[in-house]
Every structure is written in C-alpha cells, then in structure tokens.
Amino acid sequence: MKNSIAERVFDFLKLYPPFNIVNNDGLFEISKEVSIIYLEKGDTLFKKGDAFHEHFYLVRNGAITIFHTNPDNTQEIINICDAGDIFGVRPLIAKENYKLTASANEESIVYAIPIAKFQSVTHDNASVYKFLITAFATNAYDPYTAEETGKIFADYLPSTSQDIVSFQTANYTKNPITCDFKSSLKDAAIKMSAHKIGCMIVIDDDKKPVGIITNSDIKNKIATGLFPIDTPVTNIMSSPVITNKNDLTVAEGQLQMIKHHIGHLCITKDGTINSKLIGVLTHHDVLVTLGNNPSVILKEIERAKRTKKIRAARLKANTLLKSYLEQNIPISHIIKVISQINDAVTIRAIEIALKKMPTPPPVPFSWIALGSQGRKEQLLFTDQDNGLIFQDVPEENYPETQAYFLELTKLVTKSLNKIGFEYCEADMMASNVEWCKSISAWTLQFENWILHPDEKAVLLSSIFFDYNHVYGDKSLVDALSDSIYDSLNKTSLFFKFLGSDAVKSPPPLGFFKQFLVEENGEQKDLFNIKSRALMPLIDAARILVLNHNIKDVNNTSERFEKLAEIEPNNKELFESCSYAFKALLKFKTKQGLLHNTSGKFIALETLTKEEKLKLKRCFKPIHEVQDALKMRFDLKNFL
C-alpha cells in the first residue's frame, strides 16, 4: 500500500538543499519518518534554553521567526524562515540547548526531520554535512527572507550595531614551530626539515612575530647564491608579518590572504604584531574548511600573459560564485571575493596592454571602474563602464598625451571584451575621448554636472558618481573626490535633480500587489529586477552619501550601513534597505546563473509562489526610502 503522505513529503523535500543531494531511496526513508507540525500564529516550536530536540525542522508553508531574547526581555529577530528553509540544526552540530527561540510568524506547517534517521541515511555524504555545517555557522538558511516591518534578514546575523561575519571560527595551527630572530638560516632550515614544515615564524625575545621564512625564500635567496647559508634569518625573512585575532573566521582569514597576497596569517594574543604569537593560519587550512580557492584564481590571473588565459581564470570565478551561492555563504563575502577577482582581471588587462605600448605612459594615470564594478557589486559578466584620469600636462602636450592613453584604453577595453565584459552600448568607456582626460578636465566636468544640472547630467551622474580606483595613481582619484564634494557644498539644486531621479521609478508592486512588468518590446511581460528593485535602492544610497559628504564608501549595502551609523533615528530603515539590496542582488545573480543571462529580466511564471512572496517582502524598504527622499529634499513641488 502506498504511503501518500510520505510521497508528498518526498516531493517537497527533494526541491530543497540538502535533501536534493540525497539519493531517492534514502530520501524516501527519511520522508516516511517526518512528523508534520501545524502551528497557529504565535505558537512556539522551541525556546531559548530548551533542551535540544531529536529533530531539526523545515518550513513547508508559512514563516517561522527565529529570535534572541535580550536581558531586558526585548526581542531581536535573527531570521525569518520561509518555505524550504531549515532551522534548528543545533542538535546535529553542537548537541547543546537552543540559543534562540522559534515561533510561528503566521499560520504555518513545519516538517520535523528525525536526526537519527537523517544521520543513518546521510552518514557518508560529505556534501550534505558541508551544507548543514555552513547553515549552522551562518544562520543563512535562505537569501530572500524578510520581516513584515521591512527588515530583510538575508545573509548574516546582526548583533547590536555591527554585523558578525557568519562563518565558523578558523581552525589554525596552535603552538607553531618558531625560531629566534638571532638564528642563522641554516639552523632554521634544519628545524623546518626535521618537522617537515614549509614555513617558520621568526620571533623576538618576547615571543612576538617579526617575520616569516618559507621554502620559497630559501629557494630564491639561498639556492641562487644571493645570501650564504649561514646568513641571519632576518636577512631573508618577509617582514612585517600580517597578524589577526585568535577568533577570526575562515572568511576573514581568506579575505586577508587575498588582500595581502600571502599564504600564512600569524595569530597573536591580541591580534597585533605587538603581542605573543599563539598560532598560524595557512592557506591550506582555509581550503580544507571551505573547499573553495579564489586565491588560485587570482594567481592564475596575475600570471596570465594572454587574454585567453585571463578569460579562463575569470570563468572559474563563475563556478566559484555558483558554489558559494549553493552553500549559502553570505552575499557580503561573495561580493568582496568576486570584486577582488574582477579588479585583478582589469589590472592584468592593463598590465598586458602597457607592454604592447611603444613607450611607457608619459604621465601618471588612474584607471577607474564605474557603475556596478565601481560599487563592487558586479557578480556576473556585464557590460563595461570605466574611465581614465591622467595627470595634468601643459596645454601644448595635451593632445599627444590624450592620444597615448586613448590607444592604451582601446587595448584594455578590447581585452576586457574578449574576457567576457561586453562593450558598453552607450560608450561609457575609457576608450571614448569624453571619458579619458586630465584631472583638471574631469574636475571641470563634474563641477559642470553639479552646478548646472539637467537630465543628461543626472543620467551621467548615476554612472560616474560610483567610481572606484583600480589601477595607477590613486592620488588622482582622491583629488577628484575632494573637488566633487567642494562643488556639492555650493548647491542644493543638484540634490533635487538627483532626488527626483531616484524616486521616478515607482516601487515594484502595483495597487493590487502585482509585479510591475515591462509593457512592450522584446522584454514584454518580464520583470526587470534591476531597474524596478535594485536601482531605486542604488540611487537612494548614492544621493544620501553624497549629501553627507561620505567618501570612499561605494557599495550600496555598505552605504546604507554607514548611513545607519550616522543617522540612528533612521537606523531601522537603512538596515532594511541594506538587507533588501543584498537579498535582491543574490536573487538576480541566482537567476542569471540559472538561465545563463545577466539575471536582469525575470519571467515571473518560472518562479514559485514562495519565491514571489520572498521577492515582494524585499520591496517594502524601497517605498519607505523613496518617501524619505521626497521629504528630505523637498521634492513634492519639484517632481
């Protein structure tokens, strides 16, 4: 006799991770023992301090609020789980009492999955446990969930006013093998050989790290005859070392290694070079934990001598991106990693182009990324938006200098196109004479946009005000930023133009809570998530940081987080906007990977009811922040 209930459970479970990577026979065995729990709004499934259950849970319908109760009995919502989200994983991992409370946010049906049966079926499935450990460590069960008030708990756990990077603590080597700074290289090498290690930390008399020796140092500096074997270790060690705290996460360690191009982090008592060494985190430790390797991709890019090789490495980043999304790794971390890779691609393309030029650059210059890359939000291949600033030259030398850089930029943009970044249809690229000019010309350009605003100026501002230095002389970019804010302080009219542009696109839902879709053209009946949902948040963040004279914060979510710091009265709104933006960006990226597109246009009929609900919950902050802009910049009579 068929078990129809188990079959219905099976059909639902197989749609969601980690159950979608369990074989069918095993999944059906689990389904037969799943308990179905019905909860009215406000019913509690477990409370903080309760002994752990013999089940973990998955939402079938409705929504479950996960919250922390503070000492003053106030509740801090950590996450809201929708259909397909798992929670209550603590018994599988920690075997300790619940740290949070789970209650029904609305009428809900929850599946209780027995831990014993689940473990017996999946005991040899490493992918399942990797997913569950990540979910447990990150509290990132689903990327698009939200609370009715507008807060989007998308990717990480907010704690007071700061975000905790939600990964497991890095498993570093404790009590590492070291040598005294007075030692000879020969003694250090013998010690390394005896312990079969590839690096050694050099410490001073107070056990503080002062340098590091690796096998590469010995090969490059001793075997080549540059130094004798008896040379002091201080002659060949790399110094200063990069240090960190003992409770750093794997994500933090990985980003530090990428940023500094190193393979070892020294762990000290207080996280600085001025305290005792207590451990070493290696690149291998990170790889073992995460199973992903952006550092290798970066090295491939840096060593590439041809555009073809850069493209191959950049394509690997898409695979890495997909893997990160599947593991529910926070979008904030994903953005940082992919942005590092995108910048590395641009840098290498410039370096190769410079070698093809007949002479070195006549004056210092800076390559700037614009638009999504300038905001460090470019996760998928998009079109190019870039510019070039060169140092001022005498008037008679200007044409020749500009011609040199135009020739260079054409080589770079051509390479980027071959790598996968399409040419900009509007020609917003450094290879356009309009966007390749001296610092004085750029300063004059921005001053004109700001002091004499019109529709064209506002359109260009939406691209050019989100710039980021990628290569060359950063002082040119700093000078440009200073001049922009000087001009902004001279006018209020520009903010009215920017504000009216930021609120011109209505919230993505119509009067009857239906998605607003394209009405004509090739994209008819498709939902444009970029222009309808992401751009209103991007535009709002831009005008608000410009109004506050906030420099060097270009990323949209980080802009809102900064605004939440400096405007505590609007903290809830700005945090909601930050969370919503990251959730929407993650949704767009997943759609792009799924359909091999930019993810910009979405066919609503391909989405499940739950996906549509989650999207709609992300839209509330858009309406609220647009209302705030109308009031702040007095746009009522300007629109």
N, C-alpha and C positions, 0 to 999 in steps of 0.2 A: 504494500500500500504506500502510495506516495505521501511524502511529508510536505504538504503545500506551504506551510508556514516557513519551514527551513528553506524551501526553494525561493520564496520571496526574500528572505533574509540574504540568501546567497546572491541573488540577482542584484541586491543593493550593495552588499559589501564589495563585490568584485569591481565596482566602479571607482573605489577609493583606495589610496595607499594607506597602510602597507598591504592590504588584503589583495590588491590587484597583482601582487608579485608572489602570491601563494598559489600553488598548483590547485586545480579544481577539486580533486578528491579531498585534499586537506582542508580546503576552504569549506567544502560541504560538511565535513566532520565538525568544524567549528560552528557552522551555521545551525546545526541540529541542537547545539547546546547553548545557543544565545538566548538570554532572557530578554523579554520585551517589557519596558517600563513606561507607563503613561504618567505624565506629570502635568498638573494644573499650574497656571502661572503662580510663581512664588514658592512652589514646592521645592524642598531641599533634597538633593541626592546624597551629598556628604558635606560635613562641616570641617572647618579648620580644627585640628586636634583629634578628629575621629581616627580610630584605628583603621589601617588600610583594608580595603575590601579585597575579595578574591576575584574581582572583575576590574577591567577597565572599560571605558564607555565610548560609544559613537552616537552622534546625533542622527536620528532618522528623519524627524520633522521638527520644526520649531527652532528654538535657540536656548542655549544654556549659558548663563552668566557665571564666569569664574572671577571671584573677587577675594581681596585680602581685607581683613578687619583690623584697623589700626587700634593702638592702645586707647584712643579716645572714642572708640566704637564707631568711628566713621568708616565707610566702606570705600575701598579703592578698587575699581574694576580693572582687572588684568586682561581679560579677553572675553569675547562673546562667541561661542561656538555655534556654527550653523550646520546644516545638513552635510554629512560626510566628514565632519571634524571629530578627531579623537581627543579625549581628555581623561584625566585620572590615571595617567601612566605611571605615577609614582610607585605603586606596588610592584610593578615589573622591574623597576630600576633600583629604587632606594630602600624598599622594604621598611618604610617608616610612616608615621602618622601623616595625614594630609596637612599640607601647609596652607591650603586655600579652601574656599567654600564654593560649591557648585549648586546653583539653584535655577529653576526654570524662568527664563525671561518672558516666556509666553507659553501657551499650551504646547506641549512637546512630547515626542516619542523618542525614547533612547534605547539603544541596544546595549546590553551588558554582556561583554565578551569574557568568558571564564579564562583566567590566566593559565590555569593548569593545562587545559585543553589547547589553548593557543600555543603555549610553550612546547607541548609534546608534538604538535604538528610542524612548528617552525624552528625547532631547535638547531637545525643545521643550515638555516637560511640567513646568511650574514647580512643580506640586503635589508631584510625585514628589521633586524635588530639595529642596523645602522639608522634606519628611518626613525624607529621608536626612540633611540637614544638622542637623536637630534631633536625630535619633537619634545622630549622631556627636558632637554637642556635649554631649548629656545623659547618654549611656550608659544611657538609659532605654528599652530596647528592648521591655520588657514589664512590665506593672504588678503581676503577681502571682507572680513567681518567688521561689524560696527555696532555701536550702541545707538539707541533711538535719539539720544541727545546730540548725536553727530560725531562722537569720538570714534575714530577708526583704530581698532587695536590690531594692527596688521602684521607686524614683524618682530616686535620686541616688547619687553616688559618695562613699562615706565616705573621708575622708583623715585619718589619725591619729584624734584625738578629735573632730574637727569635720567638719561637712558642707560640701561645696563646692556652691554653687548652680550647678546644671549647665546653664548656657546659654553661648552664645558671648559673647565679650567685646564690649561695646558699641562701635559704630563712631561715635565722636564727632568733631566738627569741631576740628581742631588749628589752633593759631595764630589764634584768633578775632580779629575786629576789636574793638578796645577804644578807650576814651577816658580821659583823665586825670581824676581827681576834681576838678581845678580848672577843667575845661572848662565852657563855657556849654551850655545845652540846644540853642541854635541851631547851634553847631558840631557837636555830637553828631548832630543831626538831618540836617545836610548830609552828614555822613560816612555815616550809615545809608542815606540816599537814593542816594549815589554808589555804594555797594557793594551796594545792593538787598537789604538785610537788615532783619529785623523786630525785632531786639533788639541791644543793645550792652552789654557788660560794662564797668563803671566800675572802674578800678584805681587803687591808690595809687602812691607813688614806688617801692615795692619790687615792683611788678607783682602785688600781691595783690588779689584781687577784693573790692570793698567794696560793690558794688551792681549793679543791672541796670535798664536802661531798655528799655521795649517800646513798640511802636506804640500800644498801649492807654493807656500812661502819657501819651504826647503828646496823644492824643485827649481823655482825661479830665481832664488837668491843665493843658494849654496851650490847646487849642482852645476850652475852656469859659471861659477867662479867669481861671482860678484862679491861674496864675503867668504872668509875661511870658515871651516867647520867649528873652530873654537871661538868664533865671534860671540859677544854677549847677545842674549836673546832680544835685548832692547833694540839692537840694530836691524832686526828683520821682522819684528812683530808689527802687526797692524794696531794702530792706536789713534785716538781713544776707542775703546770698545763701546758698543751700544748696549745699554742696560734696560732692565724692566723689573717690575714688581713680581713677587712670588705667586700672586693670584691672577696673573694675566690670563686671558682666554686664548684659545687657539687662534681665533680670528684676529685678535690684537697682535699676537706674535707673527702671524702670517703677513699682516699689513706692514709691520715694522721691517721684516725681511725684504719685502718687495720694495719698500720705500728706500732703504739704505743699501740694497743690492748685496746683502750679506746672507750667510748660511747659519750663523750662530748668534744667539742672544744671551748675554750674561744676566743671570738672575741674582739680584743683590737684596740685602735685608730690607732696604727702604726704596729700592727701585732706581737708585742713582749710582754713579761711579764712586761716590764718597762713602759707601758702606760695604760691609763684608760680602764677599761672593758666597752664594749658597747653592748655585746650580747653573746649568746651561741648557737652553732650549735649542735644538738643532732643526735644520730644515727637514731632516728625516723624521723627527718627532711629529712635525706638523703634517707631513704626508701620511704617516701611519694613522693619524687621528681622522683627518678629513678625506683622505683618498683622492684629493684634487691637487693640481700643481700649476698654479698660474706663474710661478717663478720660472718654470721651464719654458713656458710660452714666451715670457719676457726675454729670456736668454736667447731663444731662437730668433726673436725679432731683432734684438741688439746685434746678433752675429750675422744676420742676413745680408747678403751682398747684392741680391737681386729682388725686384718687386715680387716676383713669383714666390720666393721664399717667405716674404712678409705676409703675403696673402694666405699661404698655407698655415702659417702660425696663427693668423687672425681668425681663420676658420675654426681652429681648435678652441678659440675662446667662445665660440657659439656653442660648442659641445659642453664646455665648462659651464657656461651660462645655464644651459638646459639642466645639467646635473645639479647645479646649485638650487634652481627652482624646484626640482623634484624633491630635494632634501629639505625644502622649506627653510633654507638659510636666509636670514634677514636681508631684505632688499637694500638696506643701507650699506651692508657689507658688500653685496653683489655690485652695487653701483661703484664703490671705491675700487674694487678689483678690476672691473671692466674698463673704468675710466683710465686707470693706470696703463692698461693694455692699449687702449685707443691712443693715448698720448704717446706711448712708446712707438706705435705704428707711425704716427705723424713725424716724430723725431727722427726715426730711421729713414723715412722717405726724404726728409730734408737733408740729412747727412749724405745720403747717396746722391741726391741732386747737386749738392755742393761740390762733390768730387767730379761731377760732369761739367761744372762751370770752368771756363778758361782761366779765371783768376779768382782769388779769394774775394769775399764781399768787400766793397770799398769802404763801408762804414758799418758799425754795429746795427743789428736789427732785431726785432722780436716778431715771431710768428704767433698769432693769436687765434684760438678756436672760438667760434661764435655759436649762437643758438644752443642746441641740446648738448653738443660737446663742450661748449663754453660753460654750461651749467653742470657738467659732469653727470648728465642723465642719458647719454647715448648708449643704449644697451645693444640694439640691433643695428645692422647696416642701414644708414640713412644717407640723404644727400649731403654734400659738403657745404659748410658755412665757415669761412675763415678770412683772415686779413693779415696784412704785413705792415709793420711800422718800422721805418728806418730813421736813423739819426739825422738831424738837420745838416744840410750842406750849403755852401754858397750857391746863390741863385743860378750862376752860370754852370754849376755842376749838377743841378737838379735833374735835367732831362736824362743825362747819361747814367746817373745813379739810379733813377727810377727804372730806366730801361734794363739795367742789370738785374734788379730784383724782379721785374716782370718776367724776364727769361727764366729766373730761378723758380718763381712761383708756378709757371706753366709746367715745369718739370715735376714739381711736387704734386700739383693737383692731378696731373696725368697719372702719376704713380698711385695716388690715393684712389683714383677711379678704377685702375686695374685691380687694386686690392679689394674693392667692393663698395667703396663710397661714391655714389653717383655724383655727377656734376650737378651743381645747383641750377635749376631751371631759370631762376631769377638772376643768375650770375653773381651771387653774393660770395665771391671767392677772391682770394688774394691775387689771382691771375688777371683780375679786372683792374684796369688802371684807377678806377674810383676807390678801390679798397687796398691799394698798395701805394702808400705815400709817407711823407715825413711826419715826425711827431708834431711839428707845428701845423701841418696841413690837417692832420687828424684832430688836433685840438680845436682848430677853427671850424672843422666840420661838426663836431659835437656841440660847440658853442652856438652855431647857427641853428642846429636842430632844437636846442633847448630854449634859446631866446626868441626864435621865430618859428614856433611850432605850426605845423599844418598836418594834414592827413598823411602825406608822404613821410614827413619827419617822424611821426608816431609809428608808422609801419616799419621804418628802418630801425627805430629805437628798440622795437620788440626783438630785433635780432642782434643789433650791435651793442646794446647795453648789457648783454650777457656774454661778456668776453672773458677769456682765461689765457694767461701766458703759457705757452707750450715749449717754445724754444728760443734761445738767443738772450738778448739783454733785457732782463726783467725791469730794469730801471725806467725803460721807455714806457712800459705799461703802467708803472706806478705814477709816472709823471702825467700820463693821460688821465688816470683816475682822479688825481688831485685837481686837474683842470676841469673835469666834469663836475665835481662837487662844488668848485668855485662858481661855475656857471649856474648850477641848480640853486645856489643860495641867492641868486639875483632875480629869481622869478617864481611866481606861483602859477602862472598861466599854463606852463608846461605840464604841471601835475594834473590840471583839469583835463587837458587833452589825453594824457596817459590814462587818467581815471575813467574818462568816458569810453576809451577804447577797451579798457579792462572789463567794463560791465556791459558792453554792447552785445555779447553773446549770452542769451538767457540760460538759466540752469537747464540741465539736460532733460528734464521731465516737463511735459505739458500739463494743462489744467487737470486732466484726468489721470495724472501719474503715469502717462505713457511716454516711452522714449521718443525724443525728437529726432527724426531721421532725415537723411538727405531727400529732397523733394524732386530732384531732376538730375539729368546727366548720367554718366556711367555708374555712379555710386548711389543711384536712386534706391531708397528704402533701406540703405545701410546706415548704421550708427557710427558717427565719426567721434571716436573716444578722445582723439587728440584735441580737436577744436571745441567740442562740446563740454569736455570734462577736464582735461589736463591744462589746456591753455588758459582758461579763466583763473585757475589757481596759480599758474606760472606768472601771468600778468599781474595778479594781485600782489604776489610776493615781491615782484620786481619794483612796483611803484612804492610799496611800503618801505623797502630797504633803502631806496633812493631818497625817500622823504626823511628817513632817519640818518642819512649820511653813513650808512653801514658799508664798509669797503671789504673786498676780498671774501665775501660770502655770496657765491653764485648759485649754488644748488638750491632748488626750490624748497625741498623739505627742510634743509638746514636754515634757509632764510626764515621760514615760519618758526622754527625752533628758537632762532635768535630773537625774533620779534616777541615770542612768548616770554623770553627772559626780560626784555626791556619794557614790555607792557603787561605787567602782571594782571591788570584788570581784564585784559583780553586773552589771557593765557589759554583758557579752555578752547576758545575759537581757533587760535593759531595752532595749537597742538592738534585739534581736529583736522585742520587743513593739511598739516604735515602728514598725519597718518593717512588721510584720504588720498593725498597725492601719491604716496608710496604704494598704497594698495592699487590705485588705478594704473600706475606705471607697471606694476607687476602683472596686472591683468592684461594690459596691452602687450607686454613682452611675451607672455604665455601664448596669447592669440597669434602673435607674429611667428613664433617658433612652430606652433601647431599647423599654421596654414602657409608657412614659408613666405610671409609678407612682412610689411612694417608693423602690422598689428593695428594700423590707424583706423581702418574701416572694419566693422563687425557686422556680420549677418546675424540678426537677433534670433532668427529661427534655429540657429545652431547652438544657442545657449539653453541650458536647463532652466527650469523655474527658479531653482536655488541660486544659480549664477546671476540671473536677472535681479533677484532680490538683493543679493550682496552688492551688485553694482549700484542699485538705487540707494542703498544705505550710505554709499560713499558720496552721494551728490548733495546731501544736506549742507555741508560746510560751504559749498560753492555759493548757494543762495545767501547764506549768512554773511560771508566775507564780501560779497558784492554789495549788500545793503550797508555794510560798514564803510566801504569805499564811497558810496553815494553821500553818506553823512559827513565823513571826514573831509572830503574835498569839495563839498557843497555842489554836487553835480546835478541837483534837481532841476535847476534852470539852465544847465549847460548842455544837457543831452538833447 
